Amino acid sequence: MFEDVSPLKPPTRSLDLMSIEELEERIEALKADIAACEAMIASKKNQRAAADAIFGRKGE
């Protein structure tokens, strides 16, 4: 039932203490994480659609 998902981690230090370059790097890393999540969601939706096409949806 529960998927293998690690909890979101808070920033290791205050954003106020980070330089502009560090903040930009952090944003890029977060964007990469978001893109990976979006790709996984798309993959799982495709898998579900394929299973639904073969087995039908529950309750039908």
N, C-alpha and C positions, 0 to 999 in steps of 0.2 A: 504494500500500500504506500509506504513512504519511499520516496526515491532517494538515491544517494546524493544528497545535496548538503554542502557545507554552509553553515550560517554566514551571513555577511559579516565582514570584519570591519570594525571602526578604523578610522585612520590611525596610523601608529603614532602620529604626532599632530599637533594643532595645525590647521591650515594656515593660521596667522603666522606661523613660524617658517612656512615654506616659501622659497623664492619663486619668482615668476616661472623660471625654467622648470623647477620641481613640480609646480602646479600644472604646467602644460604637459609634462611627462605623465603625471597622474591622470589627467584627463584622457590622454591617448590610451593609457592602460585600461581605464574604465570603459572607453569606447570599444576596445578590443574584447573585453569581457562581455559587453552588451551584444556585440556582433556574434560572439560564440553562443550566447544564450538564444539569440534570435534564430541562428542556424539550427540549434538543437530543437527548438520549438517547431520549426518548419519540418524537420526530419520526423519528429514524433507525430505531427499531424498527418504527414504522408503515410507513415506506418499505420496509423489508426484508420485512415481512409482505405488503405489496401486491405486491412483486416475486415473492415466493415463491408467492403465490396465482396469479399469471399464469404464471410460468415453472417453478414447482415448485422444490423444494429440491435442491441438489447431492447426488448419490449416490442419488437415488430413481429 
